[in-house]
Amino acid sequence: MRRPPLVSVIVPAYRATRYIGEALDSVLAQTVQDFEIVVVNDGCPDTPAFEQALAPYRSRIVYIKQENQGPATARNTAIAGGSGTKYIALLDADDKWEPNYLEAQLATMEADSTIDVLYCDAFLFGQPSSKPRSFMEACPSHGEVTVASLINQTCNVMISVLARRDSIVRTGLFDPEFCGNEDFDLWVRVILGGGKIAYHQRALVHYRQQPHSLSANRLRMCNGYLAVMQKLLRRPDLSGTDQDVIRSRMVYVRALIAWEEGMRAVASGNSSEAAAKLQAANQVLHNRRLTALIAALRVFPWVAIPVYRVRQRLSGAR
């Protein structure tokens, strides 16, 4: 009998038909081949086309199909359906790895048995109008990964991690309650459970940015972060210091939500709602440009709103 693989590569898929081949090719090109690939079709609306794109890979993957339940459940399904003995590696279906991703990540994890989750830097791509930069340039990581550094986002865990299977299972897997913030919730729970998350700055992943992805919806992401923090405050084992950090961050996130809602009101032409929302946000953010916009909305809304729309069109065209 063939022994189980060392690594289960977890690939949830929804609306990923265009990219799934690139993702799977990047896994199959790895310099370390001791892995299995588990692809979960999470209710893809174009399943016939998706399965046609998978056809050349079917002999090399474990394929599971389910009704759409979101990325948390899809990843949990893949983890349960995999047979990797020691590690799970997360890869979104529209991203891809450098050929030495597994080799480099495994070398670090095998050398340090205290690490439960390891993430790296990534090349950001997919937005031709954006200036080239890496994940850690956009979302830096500084210092030790703790509850406070995760909450304050001084450490931001890249989704394409290598993790010890037993640690993720012991932590309770991904919470299906969240859609778009399920990974953030899991990383905080790993730390609270006594686990260790580490990182390095080698860019081993290509992270695709898409305008309609879950992470691109700032209002939804902020509300999701708020929900995760509300869940954390219900934990009896949370220290007083971490409670203070979370409550402080919640004030800031609520200000970001008000800012986003205010800018949406500007875009829709509702100057009074926009001014009220932005004023609420600015009581926390203290932004000079925001102060000027609020004043313009209250005094010259017929000028401020068209100017804003023109600037948005110009920034989108760059």
Secondary structure, DSSP 4 states (H G I P E B T S, - for coil): -PPPPSEEEEEEESS-TTTHHHHHHHHHT-S---EEEEEEEE--TTHHHHHHHHGGGGGGEEEEEE----HHHHHHHHHHH---SSEEEE--TT-EE-TTHHHHHHHHHHH-TT-SEEEEEEEEES-TTSPP-BHHHHS---S---HHHHHTTSS---SS-EEEHHHHHHHT---TT-SSSHHHHHHHHHHHTT--EEEEEEEEEEEEP-TTSGGG-HHHHHHHHHHHHHHHTT-TT--HHHHHHHHHHHHHHHHHHHHHHHHHHHHHT-HHHHHHHHHHHHHHH--HHHHHHHHHHHH-HHHHHHHHHHHHHHHHH-
